[in-house]
């Protein structure tokens, strides 16, 4: 695999990847996001929406400090 330079913003996003994976794990295993049989697209959307609402109502959410985005002119 070749080494190459990545931009600063991508590097910062890679550092925050752990938090994003943590949120997805909470949605999958605690809020029952994976549903095996979506018989209609509406059912799928309702299931995802209900998981997101349950996550918003959750008391203990993972938090992290936001980083300033660099605006390039």
Buried (B, 14 or more C-beta within 10 A) or exposed (E): EEEEEEEEEEEEEEEEEEEEEEEEEBBEEEBEBEEEEEEEEEEEEEBBEEBEEBBEEEEEEEEEEEEEEEEEE
